[in-house]
Amino acid sequence: MSLHARAALGLDEVWWLVSPGNVLKPVEGMAALGARVAGARKMARRAPIRVSAIEAELGTRYTVDTLARLQRRYPNFRFVWLMGADNLAQFHRWRAWRTIARMMPIAVIARPGYDGAAVASPAMVWLRRWRRRLGQDRLVPDASGSRRFGARRDTPALYQLRFDPDPLSATAIRAADPDWHRRIPASAPRDMLTFRLVRPGKALSSSRKARS
């Protein structure tokens, strides 16, 4: 789905942010951070996808803070926030979600079974006035004259992406193979943004609000 989104939006690459924890999801059964980064790297190999646990380094607790730090750290990059319709359905529960929408364009990928909840969500009620078609203001000249997607002046902006639905659920995949992380090599993987080693670590408790 990441590659389809990259092609549809004309992005240079996709970043997968592997979170230390998520208050909106149960911690029980969550593998250690290093194992999750290593597993994601294996899935993304040879693809224009960077896997990073930069949130652990930044020490940010909320998505809005993570994105603000990324924009300051990479001022020449133009970001687009990718998320599934399942996340849009609960986006209004995230901390400062309207601020996130004003920081960068949002592209929502359809997920089987979540369209109704996403459309009826408080976030969608607020965002629908900024819905845009693919190709509308897709490439925006920046100060240097180059054309980039996602200039700040283009926000809020909501793009809805529909591909052949993927019925796979990450939760179901983990439930079918709960010991997958035990087959990950013990050596610490390298972060593809910071290039530092990601120590194994443990999943954070539910008091760590990384995604709300």
N, C-alpha and C positions, 0 to 999 in steps of 0.2 A: 504494500500500500504506500510505503514511503516513496518508492521509485515512481509510482503512478502520480503521486502528488508532486514530486519534483518535476516531472515532465509537464504536467498540467499547468503548473505555476511558473515554469521557466526558472527554477532555482538552480544555483550552482551546486549545492549539496544540502544534505539533511543532517541535522544533529539530533542524536538520541540522548536525552538527558536522563541518566539512570539516577533516580532519586534515593537518598538515604532512607526515606520513609514517606508515608502518605497518610494523613489523618483521616482521609475518606475511605481508606481501604484497611482491612484487617492486617495486623502485623504477623499474626500466627501463620506459620508456613512460609514466610518470606525468607528467601535465601540471603546469605551475607552479601554485602555490597560488591566485594571483589568477584564473587562467583557470578553475580548478575551482570557485571561489566564484561567479564570474560565470555559469558554465554552470548551476550549481545554482539560482541566483537566477532564471534564465530559466525553468527547469522549475517552480519554486515560485511563480511570479507569480500574484497574485490568490488565493492559497491561504493558510490559516492556518498557514503554515510560515515559520520564521525560519532563514535560512542564516547560519552564523557560522564564522569561523576563529579563534575566541577562544583555542584552544589555542596558537596561535602567539604571541599576546599574553601569555598566562599563562606560557609557557615550560615547561609541564608535559610530562614524558616518558611518563607512564603514565596510562591511563584512570582508575585509582583516584584519582590526584592531581587530574586534571581535574575529576572529579565532586565531590571534596571542596571544591575551590576554588569551583565553581559553587554548591554548597550554602551556602558562607559568603558568597558575593557576592550571592546571591538568597535570603535567609533566609525570605522569605514565600512562596516557591514550593515546590510539592510535585512532585518529579520522578519519572518512570517511565523506566527504561532500556529502549529498544526495540532489538531486534536480530533478525537472521534466524537460522533454524535452522542455517545454515552457520557462523555465529559461535558458536552454542551448542556445536557439535561440537568446537570448539577453545577454548572458554572456559576450560578448566582450564589452558591455557598462558598465560593473561593473568596479569599480576602482581596478587597479592592479590585474586583473583577472588571469594573468599568474602566479603571485606570489601565489595566492590562489591555483592554480593547483600544484605548487611546494611544498606547505605546507602539503598537505594531498591528498590521493586518492579521486577521484570524481566518484560517482555512479549516473548515469542518468536514471531516470524512464520514460519509454515511456508514452506519453500522446496523446490521440486521436486528430488528426488534426495538430499536431506540428512536426511530424517526418521530413517532407520535410524542414521546416524552420530550424530545429535543424541541420540536415545534411549539409545544405548549409551555415550555419552560420560561420563567421570568427573564432569563438572559436573552432568549430569542425574541421575546416581545420587545425588549429594548433594542436589540441589535438589528432587527429586520429592516429598519429604515435605512440601514447602511449596507444592505445586501448588494453585491455587484456580480456581474457576469464575468466569466473568465474572458480575458482579453480586454476588459474595460479598465483603462489606466494601468495595464499590466506592467509596462515599462515606463519608468518615470525618470527624466534626466535629473542628475544631481548637479551640485555646484561645479564639478569638474567637466560636465558635459557628457559623461558616460550615462548609460541608461540602466537603471536598477529598479527592481521590484521592491515595494515596501517602504517608500519614503515616508517619513513621519507625517507629512502634510496630508497623506492619503488615509489617515485614520480618524475615526473608526472605519473599518471596512471588513465585511464578512463575505467570504467566498465559500460556497457549498460544493463539495466535490462528490461525485457519484461514479463509482467504478463497479465492476462485477462484485457483488457482495462476498465477503470472506466470512463464512460461518464459524471460523475457528475462534475460540475464546481463550485468552491467556490463562484465565482461571481454570478452565477445563483441561488445558494442556498440562498445567502444573499438577492438577489433581490426578491425571492419568500417569504421571511420572514424577512423584513427589521427591524422589532421590536424585533428580537430574544433576543437581549442583555438586553431588559427591563425586561425579565423574569429571568435574572440572579440574585441571591441573592445579596443584597447590601454589605454584608460583604466582606472584601478584601481577595482574595485567597492567598495561600502560594506558593511561588516559590519552585519548586521541586529540584532545585540545590542549591540555596542560603539559602533556608528555611525562607526567610524573607517574610513579607506580601507585596503583590503587590497592591499599592494604585490605585484607579480607574483611575485617570489621564485622559488625552484627547489624541486623535490621534494627532501626530505631523504634522505640516504644511509641505508642499512639499519642503521647504528649508532644512529640516532635511534629509540628504542623507544617509540613513541607509543601502541601498542595492546596491549602485553603486560604 
